[in-house]
Every structure is written in structure tokens, then in C-alpha cells.
Amino acid sequence: MHFVAFGYYLEIMPKYIPFGREVVYVTGVLEIVGGVALLVPSLRRAAGIGLILLLIAVFPANVQMLINARKQATPMLEELLLWLRLPVQALLIVWVWNSTRPPERVSRSKSWR
């Protein structure tokens, strides 16, 4: 969506972040690369770490989205959803972390024979 709805993503870039246009493109590319890397078992853990760092890096844009909505007197339900989106970012980080962890090994003494 970074490339399809570029203008929208550029609007939610906080003004204090330099090179906003480039950042939108780079984060879009990183999302694609991270998603593809998740499909490669040997890269899955590194992809997870990269995607977690990306989720942290884009958090200011989520905050900016809320700030923009409040300035524009957005309907209350939409604003509520933007407020809820902020803690969802933390849940996404936990989900990525858990989904990219190596499987736990079961010792032979505990496994069923």
C-alpha cells in the first residue's frame, strides 16, 4: 500500500522525520522484503527481528495519524479506532516475535513413545 496510496502514507509521516518521501518508499520495500523472508525458514528469525524493528520505526506515523484525525474533527468512532491502533502495534510485535521463534524441541524423555 505504500506505493498504491503513497499520498496517504506521506501525510502521516511526522514532519520532524527528514526525507519523508524516501522513508515511505524504504519502509514499503522493507515490509515486502520482510514478508518474503518470512517464507524462507533460514531467514524467518532475522525477518521477524527486522519486522519488529520496522513496527517500532513506524509507530510515530500511527501517532501522527491520530493527531491528523483530531485536527480534522474526525468522527468519534474513527478516532477511537486510531487510539486502539496504538496498543495493537505492541500486540503485533509480540505476534511477530512468537511466530518467528524456532520451534521448541521436546526432549526424548518427555516425548511419547
N, C-alpha and C positions, 0 to 999 in steps of 0.2 A: 504494500500500500504506500510505502514511502515514495515510490515512483509514479503510481497512479494518482494519488491525492497529494502531490508534492506541496501544493499551496497550503493545504490544511496543516501538514506537518511543519512547514516553515512558520506558520502563525503561532504554533505552540512552543516554538523554540524560545527560551528565555533570552531577552535582549543582551544580557550580560555574557552570554556564551558567544565567543567570536566565531566567525566563519560558519554562520548558521546554515547556509545552503549546503556547504560541504559536509557538515555534520549530519544533515538529514540523509544525504546520499550514502555516506560512510556507514551510518547506523543501519540503513536499509540493506546494504551489502553484507554487513556483519550478521544481521538476522538470517539472511539467506544462507550464508556460509555456515553459521552455527546450526541451522536446521538440517542442512545436508550432512554436516559432520556427525550429527546425532545418528544417522543411518549407518555409519561405519563403526563397528564395535570397538576397534582400536583407538578411535578418536572420540568416542562418546564422552568420556570423563573430561577431556580437555574442552570439548564443545560445551558441556554443562557449565564448567567454570567460566568460559567465555560468555555464555548467555547470561549467567548470573551477574557478571560484571556489566554487561550491556543493560540488564534490567535496572541495576543501580544507576548507571550513567543516564538513562532516560527518565529517571524519576523526576528531575526538575521540569521536564516537559509535561508530565502529568499534573504537577502543581500549577504550572503556567496555564494549562487547560482550564483548571478550576478558577484561577484568577481571571482569565478572559471571560469565562461564563458569568462570574459575579459582576464584572464591569458591564456586561451586556444585559443584565437583568434576565438571565436565562430562567425558564420555568423551574419551579422548586424541585420537581421530580428529577429533571436532568442534572441539576446541581447536586442533589442527593447522590445520584449515581456517580458523579465525579468525586464526591467525598469518599464514597465506598471504594472507588478505584484505588485510592492511595494505599489502604492496608492490603488490598488484593495483590499489589506488587510484591509485598513480603510473602504472601502465600505462593505466588508464582516462583519466587526464589527457592522456597522450601520444596516445592514440587519438582523444579528442575534438579535441585540437589539430590533429592531422593530417587528420581527416575534415572539419574546417570551414575549412581553409585554402582560399583561392581557387586554382583550377587554375593550374598553371604555363603560361605562354604559350611557345609554340615559335616561335622567330624564323623568318622565311621562308628564310633561308639554310640552316637546318638541317633544314627540313621536306622531305619527299619531294614531288616534283612529279609 
